[in-house]
Structure formats: C-alpha cells, structure tokens
Amino acid sequence: MNIFVTGANGFVGTNLARFLIESGHKVFALVRNPSKATGLPKEVTVVIGESTKQGKWQEALDNYDLFINLAGANIFRRWDKDYKKLLRDSRINTTRNLVDAMTGNATLLSASAVGYYGRTEDEELDESSGPGNDFLAQLSVDWENEALKASNKGARVVITRFGVVLGRDGGALAQMIRPFKFFAGGPIGSGRQWMSWIHIIDLCRAALFAAENKEIHGPVNLCAPEPIRNGDLAKEIGKILGRPSFMPAPGFIVSLAMGEFGSVILKGQRVVPGKLQKHGFSFIFPDIKSALSNLLK
C-alpha cells in the first residue's frame, strides 16, 4: 500500500512508519521541519508541510490507499488555557485539512484516545460505551467527528482510540520509570485507578490489522486486553528494575503539578479492546508483565 501519515515524527509515528516499511509498504510522511524527521527510516518519503494549515501538501492526495492521522500536541504536560487551545487546534485543524484534501475510496485511520470515555472508576468500557463530559472526552468526540466526515467521500474510517503506549524509545514509560531509578517509585494517588495500555509493537500490528481488515470501521480501542491498576503497575516496574515501589506520589501534589491533567492521571479508565478481539486479533503482549519484561530487561 501507499500510505500517507501525519504526525509521523512523533514516538508512535516513527515506530509505526518503521513497522510499515518492514511490512513491505511505501510510507509518505508529512513533516513540518525536515530536521526533526531524522528518526524516520531512510525509506520514508518526506512531504514538507504544516498539517494545521492548508497548503501544497494537500495536492495529489488521490494516490494513497491508506491515510494514518496521528498529528496532535502532547497531552502529557500541564494544561493551561493556551495549551488546551493548542491540544484542540493541532488535532481538529489537522484532521479537517486532511479530510478536505482526501479523494477516492481510501481508508482513514485517525487517532483518538481512551480519554473519550471520560474519567471512570471500575466500569469496564468497550467501543459501545458512551463519551465522558470532561475536556479530554469532548476533545476526543470533536476530533473523531472531523475524521468521520471522510466517510461522506466514500472512505472507510477507523477511529483508533489509543491507550497509554509503552515503548523503549519514548512515550509514557520513560516518565513512569524515572522515580524508580532514584529509589522513589510507587503508586500515584490511591493507586487504585486503572490504566489502559498497549505495547508499541502490538499497537503497530493492530493498526495494520485494522487497515487490512475491510470489515472493521468506526471506533477501535488500541489497548491490551488486561488493564492494570496503577499500584499493581508500580509493583511490577519495581520488581523488574529491582527497586522499591512503595513511595506514593500524593494526589494533591500531582494535581498541583499537573493541573487539570492531574485528574486524568488520578482517575483513569478500564478500557478493553472489544472490537480487536471480536475480529480475531492476537496480542503478543496481552499482560503488563510480558510487556515490561520485554521493554525493561
């Protein structure tokens, strides 16, 4: 397949581009600044352009079989009014510009997040569950709605709702293990909140699986079948690294440091990959022990 990717020079995008190249596909990556695309495989064709703005990059988008939309500012930092606007604009404007320029009967895989479901407690959530009512949930709803407009052009649209992506060379895991390296690791807040996660290898495999399976459309949860509580995650990291895991980060400190985003960390969601399992996808890393053993040892 000829595949056009936005957000390709991020953590997920770089790994996914490498996986797609190794799987025999041709990848074309939209990049704003070529100097920041050095991590992409040399086989990737770089297209220069700013995804949040209309431009020449939108020309000739009728030669692609698959579009993968990953662009968006990083949510893992403190949110203020200006940064929330950036989170929104980077996602909505990119998706709108991409859909506007698409032609033909291509497939669109457009990223979203399990934050769509809002901040919940122990309820198990799958793709049939409704949205939450906080900022991240509403952003996800609006982001997905922009992508779904591509169906009016005859495209098959798959909304990939990402869990927390774990990998060696970036993403959330590097931040998670930092306190453990200083013998200060432990649960965050109560430690009872659920985390829906996925190993980067399984994410890449699942994305291609959804792209190639024509029966799949609409929302697809890209997360492992076994969510984990934060406290149990801390114990597993400590065990593998040989570090203590009993130093909790008090919830009020997390809230002070991270603001509104702190409440996302302190609540979490218990999300399962119902649609992937229904269609027979097999995870290499279905549980956190196998995933962390692969990534940390």
Secondary structure as GFF3:
##gff-version 3
##sequence-region A 1 297
A	DSSP	beta_strand	2	6	.	.	.	ID=ss1
A	DSSP	alpha_helix	11	22	.	.	.	ID=ss2
A	DSSP	beta_strand	26	31	.	.	.	ID=ss3
A	DSSP	three_ten_helix	34	36	.	.	.	ID=ss4
A	DSSP	beta_strand	45	48	.	.	.	ID=ss5
A	DSSP	three_ten_helix	56	58	.	.	.	ID=ss6
A	DSSP	beta_strand	66	69	.	.	.	ID=ss7
A	DSSP	alpha_helix	81	101	.	.	.	ID=ss8
A	DSSP	beta_strand	107	113	.	.	.	ID=ss9
A	DSSP	three_ten_helix	114	117	.	.	.	ID=ss10
A	DSSP	beta_strand	124	125	.	.	.	ID=ss11
A	DSSP	alpha_helix	135	148	.	.	.	ID=ss12
A	DSSP	three_ten_helix	149	153	.	.	.	ID=ss13
A	DSSP	beta_strand	156	162	.	.	.	ID=ss14
A	DSSP	beta_strand	164	167	.	.	.	ID=ss15
A	DSSP	beta_strand	170	171	.	.	.	ID=ss16
A	DSSP	alpha_helix	172	181	.	.	.	ID=ss17
A	DSSP	beta_strand	194	195	.	.	.	ID=ss18
A	DSSP	beta_strand	197	199	.	.	.	ID=ss19
A	DSSP	alpha_helix	200	212	.	.	.	ID=ss20
A	DSSP	beta_strand	218	222	.	.	.	ID=ss21
A	DSSP	beta_strand	228	229	.	.	.	ID=ss22
A	DSSP	alpha_helix	230	241	.	.	.	ID=ss23
A	DSSP	alpha_helix	251	258	.	.	.	ID=ss24
A	DSSP	alpha_helix	260	267	.	.	.	ID=ss25
A	DSSP	beta_strand	270	271	.	.	.	ID=ss26
A	DSSP	alpha_helix	274	278	.	.	.	ID=ss27
A	DSSP	alpha_helix	288	296	.	.	.	ID=ss28
###
